[in-house]
Amino acid sequence: MGELFINSLPIDAVPDITNNQVQVITSSPSLAAGEIERLVTFPVEQTMATIPGIEEVRSFSRFGLSVVTIVFKDNVDVYWARQQVNERLTEAKTIIPDGVGSPELAPVTTGLGEIYQYVIHTKKGYENKYSATDLRTIQDWIVRRQLLGTEGVADISSFGGFLKQYEIALNPDKLRSMNISISEVFTALQKNNQNTGGAYIDKKPNAYFIRSEGLIGSIEDIEKIVVKANPNGIPVLMRNVAKINLGHATRYGAMTRNDEGEVVGAIVMMLKGANSSKVISNVKERITQIEKTLPEGVVIEPFLDRTKLVNNAINTVTKNLAEGALIVIFVLVLLLGNWRAGLVVASVIPLAMLFAIALMNLFGVSGNLMSLGAIDFGLIVDGAVIIVEATLHHITGRRLFEKFGSTKLTQNQMDSEVYESASKIRNSAAFGEIIILIVYLPILALVGIEGKMFKPMAQTVSFAILGAFILSLTYVPMISALCLSKKTQHKRNISDRIMDFFQRIYTPLIEGALKEKYSLLFLLYYYLCQV
């Protein structure tokens, strides 16, 4: 039950205000921005225009890159939206010319999805053992592949280092002299880089499966690929028309660390709607396991951890809530003049918070600076204060002494008197709490970014007030009958003197206001006109 109420509550620093969107990304390194717009971006936009539930389609085209963002209404399920976009990508691919680029869906994440960033570098003494290409290869083939299986992770974006590639530098003069076209070179590479499966030979009790291994594994394998045979029947190999070596993809920047040379980094992207605290915990646990499989001298070092931001935000909220609760308890005990009554009212605070957290789990409201930080304990204990104060006033009145002829009530008499006093005042207390709830109704009606920012606040406060309302109907009368003093005599204390002081100020003011009501209305009207 504790796991359901507290530990499973999604915790983040601030609400996620990212709109409901699906992105289509197309990479085409050889095209300029104009060709990207005409050949890629425009066809993708046109095929997406007929999807229902779209609010807007926006895009940008840069050198070698096209990004189309399809924004859906907030009530559209993101996975249904991605399915619709993916179905229309099939049509878009038929319009885009071959070899230009293949559109792909971006990960299911949001603007707050970058929860964890790290670098991969070498220890002191191993700087010359691993190059930037080696570090990037370790990131892509060891670290990234293991992190992708972590619960709540949408994708891992790598950057820095050199992306290892096999490069084939064709010699135009040799191609021309041997009458070989570039398309023949591509065809030869494609056909000679695949495995083929066959049937099997049954040699009882064994069966031998037939397969042909043709995948390229080294530079030598590429050099031995036959491009074509010349008229004399002599095969022309790839090494006869090109130079093959290891290279790297075109890059547009580099990543360094502490002025000690190049390193490789990555960003862990969280799934939309996941619990960031839980996902980060899973990532850290998985990285601890991955570090055991890294080559000697290579380490993973995080440099951005959302946990720090979340913890700072939650610590701020916790501190403010604790201080607010202590202040409320102090004021209650001071003004009620009865420490038992003050503690009875104060006990509503944690119970109402548990009720609110349970409903936050039920309705998917995350705990953050906006939702938890907006809780006002003064509003929560309002109904309980009315019930307890009415009960104290009822018990310490002269009527009970005359009725029972005793200065101390029995438990049955106490139960009867608490029920009578709570029943009389319940309508007034309920009316006040309903007024407070009505104040938050306009916030619940907000949509768009404003709704995503402020709705969690209104929902959480409403949940807490609703919990306090239910507790004031049930728990507060019951605990008052059990814990409050059963003595019918009242001794004046500091709370009475405080209230007498305020009454001396308030009584002349209210009497004067009632006598001069028309003058006050005129002054109010004049003030509003000036504003």
C-alpha positions as semicolon CSV with decimal commas, in nm:
position;residue;x (nm);y (nm);z (nm)
1;M;0,000;0,000;0,000
2;G;0,286;0,239;0,081
3;E;0,443;0,156;-0,255
4;L;0,115;0,243;-0,428
5;F;0,068;0,573;-0,250
6;I;0,414;0,727;-0,233
7;N;0,698;0,542;-0,405
8;S;0,508;0,491;-0,729
9;L;0,408;0,859;-0,757
10;P;0,577;1,015;-1,064
11;I;0,822;1,275;-0,935
12;D;0,972;1,555;-1,144
13;A;1,094;1,910;-1,099
14;V;0,828;2,089;-1,306
15;P;0,525;1,983;-1,513
16;D;0,592;1,869;-1,870
17;I;0,428;2,132;-2,091
18;T;0,539;1,980;-2,424
19;N;0,251;1,954;-2,668
20;N;0,129;1,625;-2,812
21;Q;0,358;1,582;-3,112
22;V;0,519;1,332;-3,347
23;Q;0,840;1,417;-3,531
24;V;0,961;1,279;-3,865
25;I;1,337;1,309;-3,919
26;T;1,513;1,255;-4,252
27;S;1,889;1,264;-4,293
28;S;2,041;1,328;-4,636
29;P;2,401;1,449;-4,598
30;S;2,455;1,531;-4,966
31;L;2,164;1,773;-5,022
32;A;2,145;2,146;-4,963
33;A;1,858;2,308;-4,772
34;G;1,665;2,394;-5,088
35;E;1,668;2,038;-5,219
36;I;1,582;1,905;-4,871
37;E;1,275;2,129;-4,860
38;R;1,160;2,039;-5,213
39;L;1,240;1,666;-5,223
40;V;1,185;1,560;-4,859
41;T;1,008;1,810;-4,632
42;F;0,728;1,908;-4,870
43;P;0,626;1,547;-4,961
44;V;0,621;1,448;-4,592
45;E;0,406;1,750;-4,500
46;Q;0,159;1,676;-4,780
47;T;0,109;1,312;-4,683
48;M;0,051;1,405;-4,316
49;A;-0,214;1,670;-4,388
50;T;-0,508;1,425;-4,388
51;I;-0,451;1,275;-4,042
52;P;-0,746;1,356;-3,810
53;G;-0,681;1,542;-3,484
54;I;-0,394;1,757;-3,614
55;E;-0,354;2,108;-3,475
56;E;-0,058;2,216;-3,685
57;V;0,229;2,088;-3,898
58;R;0,559;2,272;-3,885
59;S;0,902;2,193;-4,026
60;F;1,251;2,316;-4,095
61;S;1,498;2,215;-4,365
62;R;1,871;2,250;-4,324
63;F;2,175;2,119;-4,502
64;G;2,139;1,742;-4,493
65;L;1,848;1,740;-4,246
66;S;1,469;1,761;-4,254
67;V;1,251;1,770;-3,941
68;V;0,872;1,772;-3,969
69;T;0,673;1,814;-3,647
70;I;0,306;1,708;-3,646
71;V;0,124;1,853;-3,343
72;F;-0,195;1,673;-3,234
73;K;-0,470;1,772;-2,996
74;D;-0,406;1,690;-2,632
75;N;-0,680;1,424;-2,618
76;V;-0,520;1,219;-2,900
77;D;-0,327;0,913;-2,785
78;V;0,037;0,957;-2,885
79;Y;0,078;0,593;-2,992
80;W;-0,231;0,612;-3,215
81;A;-0,086;0,933;-3,363
82;R;0,248;0,764;-3,430
83;Q;0,070;0,474;-3,600
84;Q;-0,114;0,714;-3,832
85;V;0,207;0,900;-3,914
86;N;0,393;0,574;-3,975
87;E;0,124;0,450;-4,215
88;R;0,153;0,767;-4,423
89;L;0,532;0,751;-4,425
90;T;0,497;0,455;-4,661
91;E;0,330;0,684;-4,913
92;A;0,586;0,959;-4,852
93;K;0,875;0,721;-4,924
94;T;0,730;0,648;-5,270
95;I;0,733;1,021;-5,351
96;I;1,085;1,090;-5,222
97;P;1,345;1,001;-5,489
98;D;1,563;0,695;-5,432
99;G;1,886;0,764;-5,251
100;V;1,772;1,099;-5,114
101;G;1,682;0,979;-4,765
102;S;1,447;0,760;-4,564
103;P;1,207;0,938;-4,322
104;E;1,198;0,794;-3,969
105;L;0,995;0,862;-3,656
106;A;1,170;1,035;-3,369
107;P;1,170;0,865;-3,025
108;V;0,861;0,879;-2,803
109;T;0,992;1,153;-2,577
110;T;0,933;1,519;-2,492
111;G;1,121;1,841;-2,429
112;L;1,191;1,724;-2,072
113;G;1,311;1,382;-2,190
114;E;1,683;1,458;-2,157
115;I;1,721;1,314;-1,809
116;Y;2,080;1,188;-1,804
117;Q;2,398;1,284;-1,991
118;Y;2,741;1,126;-1,962
119;V;3,084;1,117;-2,124
120;I;3,308;0,822;-2,200
121;H;3,679;0,892;-2,154
122;T;4,001;0,720;-2,061
123;K;4,180;0,715;-1,728
124;K;4,517;0,873;-1,681
125;G;4,785;0,668;-1,848
126;Y;4,550;0,527;-2,114
127;E;4,518;0,842;-2,328
128;N;4,717;0,698;-2,619
129;K;4,557;0,355;-2,606
130;Y;4,210;0,458;-2,725
131;S;4,140;0,703;-3,006
132;A;3,826;0,910;-3,052
133;T;3,707;0,646;-3,301
134;D;3,758;0,368;-3,043
135;L;3,560;0,561;-2,779
136;R;3,272;0,622;-3,021
137;T;3,269;0,253;-3,115
138;I;3,258;0,156;-2,745
139;Q;2,966;0,396;-2,694
140;D;2,766;0,272;-2,994
141;W;2,830;-0,102;-2,964
142;I;2,873;-0,164;-2,590
143;V;2,716;0,113;-2,383
144;R;2,425;0,226;-2,601
145;R;2,305;-0,123;-2,688
146;Q;2,284;-0,225;-2,324
147;L;2,120;0,098;-2,210
148;L;1,845;0,067;-2,473
149;G;1,700;-0,225;-2,281
150;T;1,646;-0,016;-1,969
151;E;1,285;0,033;-1,860
152;G;1,158;0,382;-1,940
153;V;1,436;0,472;-2,186
154;A;1,320;0,587;-2,531
155;D;1,656;0,632;-2,703
156;I;2,024;0,709;-2,654
157;S;2,165;0,993;-2,865
158;S;2,541;0,962;-2,915
159;F;2,771;1,249;-3,006
160;G;3,141;1,322;-3,020
161;G;3,428;1,112;-3,153
162;F;3,449;0,964;-3,503
163;L;3,177;0,734;-3,635
164;K;3,373;0,442;-3,784
165;Q;3,307;0,362;-4,151
166;Y;3,461;0,165;-4,434
167;E;3,553;0,408;-4,711
168;I;3,593;0,314;-5,076
169;A;3,780;0,581;-5,276
170;L;3,711;0,509;-5,643
171;N;3,968;0,591;-5,911
172;P;3,779;0,752;-6,202
173;D;4,060;0,682;-6,451
174;K;4,067;0,310;-6,373
175;L;3,685;0,289;-6,389
176;R;3,689;0,457;-6,729
177;S;3,971;0,239;-6,863
178;M;3,790;-0,080;-6,760
179;N;3,450;0,049;-6,876
180;I;3,294;0,015;-6,529
181;S;3,018;0,245;-6,405
182;I;2,966;0,356;-6,046
183;S;2,627;0,179;-6,037
184;E;2,806;-0,150;-6,110
185;V;3,033;-0,089;-5,814
186;F;2,729;-0,031;-5,588
187;T;2,559;-0,344;-5,721
188;A;2,869;-0,555;-5,664
189;L;2,906;-0,430;-5,306
190;Q;2,539;-0,495;-5,230
191;K;2,532;-0,846;-5,373
192;N;2,855;-0,950;-5,205
193;N;2,758;-0,835;-4,855
194;Q;2,487;-1,080;-4,754
195;N;2,441;-1,430;-4,618
196;T;2,226;-1,687;-4,794
197;G;2,043;-1,980;-4,641
198;G;1,958;-2,311;-4,806
199;A;1,786;-2,633;-4,708
200;Y;1,942;-2,906;-4,498
201;I;2,091;-3,249;-4,561
202;D;1,946;-3,528;-4,353
203;K;2,218;-3,767;-4,237
204;K;2,045;-3,955;-3,960
205;P;2,065;-3,903;-3,672
206;N;2,200;-3,558;-3,768
207;A;2,069;-3,283;-3,996
208;Y;2,322;-3,049;-4,163
209;F;2,195;-2,703;-4,250
210;I;2,330;-2,532;-4,561
211;R;2,423;-2,165;-4,553
212;S;2,653;-1,933;-4,740
213;E;2,838;-1,664;-4,546
214;G;2,897;-1,352;-4,751
215;L;2,894;-1,065;-4,500
216;I;3,194;-0,837;-4,519
217;G;3,414;-0,846;-4,210
218;S;3,735;-0,666;-4,303
219;I;3,904;-0,442;-4,558
220;E;4,053;-0,750;-4,725
221;D;3,702;-0,889;-4,785
222;I;3,603;-0,567;-4,962
223;E;3,919;-0,570;-5,173
224;K;3,840;-0,921;-5,298
225;I;3,488;-0,840;-5,421
226;V;3,450;-0,897;-5,795
227;V;3,305;-0,596;-5,973
228;K;3,279;-0,756;-6,318
229;A;3,472;-0,972;-6,560
230;N;3,649;-0,809;-6,857
231;P;3,606;-0,946;-7,213
232;N;3,901;-1,179;-7,158
233;G;3,727;-1,339;-6,860
234;I;3,967;-1,189;-6,606
235;P;3,778;-1,070;-6,295
236;V;3,813;-0,708;-6,195
237;L;3,838;-0,683;-5,815
238;M;3,744;-0,388;-5,602
239;R;4,109;-0,323;-5,517
240;N;4,180;-0,280;-5,889
241;V;3,953;0,026;-5,917
242;A;3,949;0,175;-5,567
243;K;4,142;0,224;-5,248
244;I;3,971;0,083;-4,937
245;N;4,050;0,202;-4,587
246;L;3,888;0,292;-4,256
247;G;3,736;0,636;-4,225
248;H;3,462;0,822;-4,041
249;A;3,135;0,995;-4,114
250;T;3,127;1,368;-4,175
251;R;3,099;1,548;-3,844
252;Y;3,010;1,906;-3,759
253;G;3,173;1,944;-3,417
254;A;3,373;1,778;-3,142
255;M;3,344;1,712;-2,771
256;T;3,630;1,769;-2,528
257;R;3,670;1,729;-2,154
258;N;3,874;1,949;-1,918
259;D;4,105;2,053;-2,201
260;E;4,246;1,697;-2,202
261;G;4,142;1,590;-2,551
262;E;3,840;1,445;-2,724
263;V;3,580;1,232;-2,551
264;V;3,247;1,077;-2,647
265;G;2,912;1,160;-2,488
266;A;2,547;1,062;-2,499
267;I;2,204;1,177;-2,385
268;V;1,956;0,933;-2,233
269;M;1,605;1,015;-2,357
270;M;1,308;0,917;-2,136
271;L;0,979;0,778;-2,265
272;K;0,692;1,025;-2,262
273;G;0,493;0,997;-1,941
274;A;0,752;0,785;-1,756
275;N;0,862;0,846;-1,398
276;S;1,191;1,036;-1,434
277;S;1,319;0,945;-1,087
278;K;1,258;0,576;-1,146
279;V;1,407;0,584;-1,498
280;I;1,723;0,760;-1,377
281;S;1,757;0,501;-1,100
282;N;1,726;0,223;-1,359
283;V;1,985;0,393;-1,583
284;K;2,235;0,429;-1,299
285;E;2,190;0,066;-1,203
286;R;2,243;-0,046;-1,564
287;I;2,551;0,176;-1,606
288;T;2,704;0,012;-1,298
289;Q;2,665;-0,322;-1,475
290;I;2,794;-0,186;-1,807
291;E;3,111;-0,050;-1,646
292;K;3,215;-0,408;-1,569
293;T;3,214;-0,489;-1,943
294;L;3,413;-0,185;-2,058
295;P;3,772;-0,223;-2,182
296;E;4,045;-0,152;-1,930
297;G;4,105;0,219;-1,880
298;V;3,766;0,339;-2,010
299;V;3,517;0,499;-1,769
300;I;3,166;0,646;-1,785
301;E;3,123;0,979;-1,608
302;P;2,783;1,155;-1,582
303;F;2,779;1,534;-1,611
304;L;2,403;1,602;-1,609
305;D;2,169;1,413;-1,380
306;R;1,803;1,518;-1,355
307;T;1,796;1,361;-1,008
308;K;1,982;1,663;-0,867
309;L;1,725;1,904;-1,008
310;V;1,435;1,686;-0,895
311;N;1,582;1,641;-0,547
312;N;1,641;2,015;-0,509
313;A;1,284;2,087;-0,616
314;I;1,136;1,819;-0,391
315;N;1,355;1,929;-0,099
316;T;1,227;2,283;-0,146
317;V;0,869;2,155;-0,148
318;T;0,931;1,931;0,155
319;K;1,090;2,214;0,351
320;N;0,806;2,454;0,270
321;L;0,541;2,194;0,355
322;A;0,710;2,104;0,684
323;E;0,749;2,468;0,784
324;G;0,390;2,542;0,682
325;A;0,261;2,246;0,884
326;L;0,456;2,355;1,194
327;I;0,330;2,712;1,166
328;V;-0,029;2,593;1,125
329;I;0,002;2,361;1,426
330;F;0,154;2,639;1,637
331;V;-0,122;2,884;1,546
332;L;-0,390;2,621;1,607
333;V;-0,261;2,533;1,953
334;L;-0,212;2,902;2,039
335;L;-0,554;3,026;1,926
336;L;-0,763;2,724;2,022
337;G;-0,607;2,735;2,367
338;N;-0,607;2,355;2,386
339;W;-0,309;2,144;2,280
340;R;-0,528;1,838;2,231
341;A;-0,760;2,025;1,998
342;G;-0,459;2,163;1,808
343;L;-0,310;1,816;1,756
344;V;-0,648;1,671;1,651
345;V;-0,679;1,937;1,382
346;A;-0,312;1,901;1,281
347;S;-0,352;1,523;1,237
348;V;-0,579;1,597;0,941
349;I;-0,279;1,733;0,746
350;P;-0,087;1,403;0,687
351;L;-0,408;1,207;0,633
352;A;-0,533;1,456;0,373
353;M;-0,191;1,445;0,204
354;L;-0,206;1,065;0,181
355;F;-0,553;1,092;0,029
356;A;-0,426;1,348;-0,223
357;I;-0,126;1,132;-0,319
358;A;-0,354;0,832;-0,370
359;L;-0,574;1,030;-0,610
360;M;-0,265;1,173;-0,784
361;N;-0,157;0,816;-0,855
362;L;-0,506;0,727;-0,971
363;F;-0,537;1,021;-1,214
364;G;-0,173;1,030;-1,324
365;V;-0,081;1,365;-1,170
366;S;0,294;1,395;-1,112
367;G;0,444;1,537;-0,796
368;N;0,646;1,848;-0,875
369;L;0,714;2,204;-0,767
370;M;0,380;2,324;-0,902
371;S;0,149;2,049;-0,778
372;L;0,290;1,978;-0,430
373;G;0,420;2,330;-0,370
374;A;0,072;2,480;-0,407
375;I;-0,080;2,296;-0,110
376;D;-0,198;2,530;0,164
377;F;-0,244;2,360;0,501
378;G;-0,458;2,646;0,620
379;L;-0,718;2,551;0,359
380;I;-0,690;2,181;0,442
381;V;-0,761;2,220;0,816
382;D;-1,037;2,477;0,769
383;G;-1,324;2,229;0,813
384;A;-1,154;2,047;1,098
385;V;-1,097;2,375;1,284
386;I;-1,467;2,461;1,261
387;I;-1,573;2,118;1,389
388;V;-1,323;2,107;1,678
389;E;-1,383;2,468;1,785
390;A;-1,760;2,415;1,783
391;T;-1,713;2,097;1,986
392;L;-1,498;2,274;2,248
393;H;-1,748;2,559;2,273
394;H;-2,032;2,312;2,311
395;I;-1,860;2,101;2,580
396;T;-1,744;2,391;2,795
397;G;-2,083;2,567;2,798
398;R;-2,289;2,605;3,115
399;R;-2,575;2,402;2,967
400;L;-2,387;2,073;3,002
401;F;-2,310;2,132;3,368
402;E;-2,677;2,204;3,432
403;K;-2,779;1,905;3,220
404;F;-2,550;1,639;3,369
405;G;-2,467;1,797;3,702
406;S;-2,102;1,701;3,664
407;T;-1,781;1,874;3,558
408;K;-1,665;1,568;3,360
409;L;-1,855;1,373;3,094
410;T;-1,860;0,999;3,044
411;Q;-1,759;0,856;2,706
412;N;-2,121;0,797;2,604
413;Q;-2,213;1,152;2,701
414;M;-1,906;1,280;2,514
415;D;-2,002;1,087;2,199
416;S;-2,354;1,227;2,213
417;E;-2,241;1,587;2,262
418;V;-1,975;1,569;1,985
419;Y;-2,232;1,428;1,744
420;E;-2,479;1,704;1,833
421;S;-2,227;1,987;1,797
422;A;-2,075;1,849;1,474
423;S;-2,419;1,800;1,318
424;K;-2,516;2,161;1,384
425;I;-2,200;2,315;1,240
426;R;-2,140;2,067;0,955
427;N;-2,340;2,264;0,695
428;S;-2,140;2,580;0,760
429;A;-1,808;2,397;0,740
430;A;-1,908;2,217;0,419
431;F;-2,020;2,543;0,262
432;G;-1,680;2,702;0,327
433;E;-1,490;2,406;0,179
434;I;-1,713;2,399;-0,128
435;I;-1,642;2,769;-0,187
436;I;-1,269;2,695;-0,180
437;L;-1,311;2,411;-0,431
438;I;-1,515;2,634;-0,664
439;V;-1,223;2,880;-0,677
440;Y;-1,011;2,616;-0,853
441;L;-1,269;2,521;-1,117
442;P;-1,155;2,790;-1,368
443;I;-0,798;2,656;-1,344
444;L;-0,922;2,306;-1,429
445;A;-1,079;2,451;-1,743
446;L;-0,745;2,579;-1,880
447;V;-0,609;2,414;-2,195
448;G;-0,279;2,412;-2,383
449;I;0,044;2,510;-2,211
450;E;-0,142;2,696;-1,936
451;G;-0,349;2,387;-1,859
452;K;-0,046;2,158;-1,846
453;M;0,133;2,401;-1,617
454;F;-0,145;2,485;-1,368
455;K;-0,388;2,190;-1,382
456;P;-0,165;1,968;-1,161
457;M;-0,170;2,243;-0,898
458;A;-0,549;2,273;-0,903
459;Q;-0,598;1,896;-0,906
460;T;-0,364;1,834;-0,613
461;V;-0,517;2,109;-0,399
462;S;-0,866;1,984;-0,484
463;F;-0,769;1,628;-0,390
464;A;-0,629;1,745;-0,056
465;I;-0,936;1,959;0,023
466;L;-1,165;1,671;-0,075
467;G;-0,973;1,441;0,159
468;A;-0,997;1,696;0,440
469;F;-1,371;1,733;0,371
470;I;-1,427;1,357;0,407
471;L;-1,209;1,346;0,719
472;S;-1,400;1,633;0,879
473;L;-1,722;1,432;0,830
474;T;-1,588;1,110;0,978
475;Y;-1,245;1,115;1,137
476;V;-1,249;1,452;1,315
477;P;-1,571;1,395;1,519
478;M;-1,457;1,044;1,609
479;I;-1,107;1,145;1,723
480;S;-1,249;1,451;1,901
481;A;-1,478;1,228;2,107
482;L;-1,181;1,009;2,200
483;C;-0,904;1,262;2,260
484;L;-1,055;1,593;2,368
485;S;-1,088;1,668;2,737
486;K;-1,424;1,566;2,885
487;K;-1,420;1,845;3,145
488;T;-1,707;2,090;3,106
489;Q;-1,531;2,373;3,283
490;H;-1,322;2,623;3,089
491;K;-1,027;2,816;3,230
492;R;-0,922;3,137;3,065
493;N;-0,584;3,118;2,894
494;I;-0,364;3,311;2,653
495;S;-0,587;3,234;2,355
496;D;-0,878;3,410;2,525
497;R;-0,664;3,719;2,584
498;I;-0,551;3,719;2,220
499;M;-0,908;3,694;2,095
500;D;-1,020;3,968;2,336
501;F;-0,753;4,197;2,189
502;F;-0,872;4,139;1,832
503;Q;-1,235;4,170;1,934
504;R;-1,170;4,515;2,080
505;I;-1,036;4,622;1,740
506;Y;-1,282;4,435;1,521
507;T;-1,610;4,511;1,702
508;P;-1,605;4,893;1,650
509;L;-1,499;4,842;1,286
510;I;-1,782;4,604;1,200
511;E;-2,039;4,814;1,384
512;G;-1,925;5,127;1,202
513;A;-1,931;4,951;0,867
514;L;-2,287;4,832;0,923
515;K;-2,401;5,184;1,013
516;E;-2,226;5,348;0,715
517;K;-2,290;5,083;0,451
518;Y;-2,391;5,328;0,174
519;S;-2,084;5,539;0,231
520;L;-1,865;5,231;0,209
521;L;-2,033;5,124;-0,115
522;F;-1,973;5,470;-0,264
523;L;-1,604;5,464;-0,161
524;L;-1,566;5,117;-0,307
525;Y;-1,726;5,227;-0,635
526;Y;-1,503;5,535;-0,649
527;Y;-1,192;5,325;-0,589
528;L;-1,284;5,078;-0,860
529;C;-1,341;5,361;-1,107
530;Q;-0,997;5,502;-1,027
531;V;-0,837;5,165;-1,087
